[in-house]
Structures are given as structure tokens and as C-alpha cells.
Amino acid sequence: MKIYTRTGDAGGTSLFGSGRVSKASPRVRAFGEVDELNAWIGVARAHVEEREIQLALERVQKDLFALGALLATPDPRRRRGEKFALPAERIAALEGEIDAWERELPELTAFILPAGSRGGSLLHAPRARCRRASRAIAPLEAAHLPGTVLPHAQR
């Protein structure tokens, strides 16, 4: 499998099962932001020493691949198979992990400056990228167009 297609040089790209769209499309921007978030999590994961956190970040990366696949496949009828699996239970499990880690921290009374250990400080980049990806996905969900609302948005 080649890592480039030479089909996007004219400013367009293909969505799975839905033809070509402009790279300026909000949908393309959204899955591009999710892809960048995933890459930054990989960078941070390479520098985190705690195995438990490495495994949690790997699970998040797999979830982000599923989210990217959902965003790149506007037709829900084409969303078959494991690569599109992002059940509400997975989101609840991630929130549970975050809550458990948060209970171990002292109460936050101010914003945190991005710093700390090498791995911890590198996690601030994906934190910010996650917020940007969320802002890119929000217009798709707000439009309520067929195939644009993500499954978790309906819970």
C-alpha cells in the first residue's frame, strides 16, 4: 500500500464511498484535526514512562482511528466493521479512567502552565489539539446532516 495517492494535488480528496470533495471541506478539516491529534498522542506516548498511561494512550489512539473513519465515511450504510466501532461504553470507560486519575491529584485552583515531566509536558500538545479537533467536529454535528452526526453525540 502506498502512503500517497497523487490524487489530491488539485485540492480535492476522496471520502469513503462518497466521491471527491474539496480539501477545504469542513469534514476533511475535522478528520485532519483528529489525525493530527492522534499523531501528537503518539509523540507523547513515546515519552511517557508509566505503562498504564502508555496503554491508555494507545486505546485513545485506536478510538481516534475509529473516529477518523466515521468522519471520512459520511454514508452510515458504508460504516461496517471494527474500524468504525466507537461505542458509548468506550467513551464512558475513558471518562472513568480520567476520573480515577483526577482523584489522585490535589484539587486544582488555577490553570496549569504546560510543563512538568517530559511525557507530561508533551501531553499538553494533544490536549490542545483535542480541543481544536472538537471545534472542527462541532459544526458537522450541529448541522445534523445525514451521516454527519457521530454516534456518541446522540447519547
C-alpha positions, 0 to 999 in steps of 0.5 A: 500500500502506498502512503500517497495517492497523487490524487489530491494535488488539485485540492480535492480528496476522496471520502469513503464511498462518497466521491471527491470533495474539496480539501477545504471541506469542513469534514476533511478539516475535522478528520485532519484535526483528529489525525493530527491529534492522534499523531501528537498522542503518539509523540507523547506516548513515546515519552511517557514512562508509566505503562498504564498511561502508555496503554491508555494512550494507545486505546485513545489512539485506536478510538481516534482511528475509529473516529477518523473513519466515521468522519471520512465515511459520511454514508452510515450504510458504508460504516461496517466493521471494527474500524468504525466501532466507537461505542458509548461504553468506550467513551464512558470507560475513558471518562472513568479512567480520567476520573480515577486519575483526577482523584489522585491529584490535589484539587486544582485552583488555577490553570496549569502552565504546560510543563512538568515531566517530559511525557507530561509536558508533551501531553499538553500538545494533544490536549490542545489539539483535542480541543481544536479537533472538537471545534472542527467536529462541532459544526458537522454535528450541529448541522445534523446532516445525514451521516454527519452526526457521530454516534456518541453525540446522540447519547 
